[in-house]
Amino acid sequence: MKHLILTATADISESLRSRWFMVYTLVFGGVVVALFVSGLTESRVMGFTGLS
């Protein structure tokens, strides 16, 4: 179990140092926000106002 934790820690720290990780995080985060906003505007058109 100790080796698994060490490997996971090394992999996560290496990923965070990579610039591509931040680019992917921003791109996918933007897609999630866009889908969320789009879903909210569509739900208001249909008459549901749950999260506003």
N, C-alpha and C positions, 0 to 999 in steps of 0.2 A: 504494500500500500504506500510505503514511503517513496518508492521509486515512481509510482504513478503521480503522486503529488509533486515531486520534483520535476518530472517531465511536463506536467500541466503548467506549473509555474514558469518554467523556462519557455514554453510555447507561448503562453499569454504575454510574457514580458517582451518576447521577440515580435509578436504581432503588434503590440502597442508602439514599438519603436518604428514600425514600418509606416511610411506615408500612405500606402495604399489602404491600410486599415481605416485611416481617418477619411479618406476619399469615399470608400464604400459606406462608412457609417453616415456621412453626410448625404450621399445619394439615396440610400435606402431610407434614412430618416425623412428626407424630403418627400419621397414617394408615399410613405406612411402618412405624413401630415397632409399631403394633397388628397389622398384617398379619404382621410377622415373629414377634411373640410368639404370635399365633394359629397360625401355621404350625408353630412349635416345639412347642406343646402338642399339636397334632393329630399331629405326627410321633411324639411319645412314646407316644400312644395306639396308634398303628400298630406300635410296637416299634422305631422308629429313634431312636437317641440320638446323632446325629452331632455336634451343636454344644454339647452340655452336658458 
